Amino acid sequence: MGAGVQHSDGGGGGRRRGRRRNRPMSEINVTPFVDVMMVLLIIFMVAAPMLTVGVPVELPRTAAGALPTEAEEPLTVTLTADGRMMIQTTETPASELLPRLRAVAAERTSRKVFLRADGGIPYSQVVQVMGALNAGGFSDIGLVTDGEGPTFDGTDG
């Protein structure tokens, strides 16, 4: 990759006949290493935003600002338009929601959970899931919405 043999003619100004002394080249060419690192950096910069929870839902629009981020990856519970419930990306039946939430809460230090609910789901179902989240040990519930929604001051976000 970078090491080779450098030929030495033994000093002096002209060509000499006879035996040449070969010595190893002591410099390492770091250019290929830097090129590979730059490519990996770009790949990770592009891929990192795509690593969010991948359950497709149509989030309602609001004018609320974003919540601050934490060091621990937040727990996400999703309610889809067809009535499925997901913890992160794992589908969970309604009867198993509370025991699984309690088990997850026992392993986590943060009591924060994000609730992603499709805009077409009845409010009563969203509130029931919020109650289950609270009973499961999660006291800090953030509702995930899309930005640029109505601001109720006569303008649309």
Secondary structure by P-SEA (a helix, b strand, c coil): ccbbbbbbccccccccccbbbbbccccccaaaaaaaaaaaaaaaaaacccccccccccccccccccccccccbbbbbbbccccccccccccccccaaaaaaaaaaaaccccbbbbbbcccccaaaaaaaaaaaaaacccbbbbbbbccccccccccc
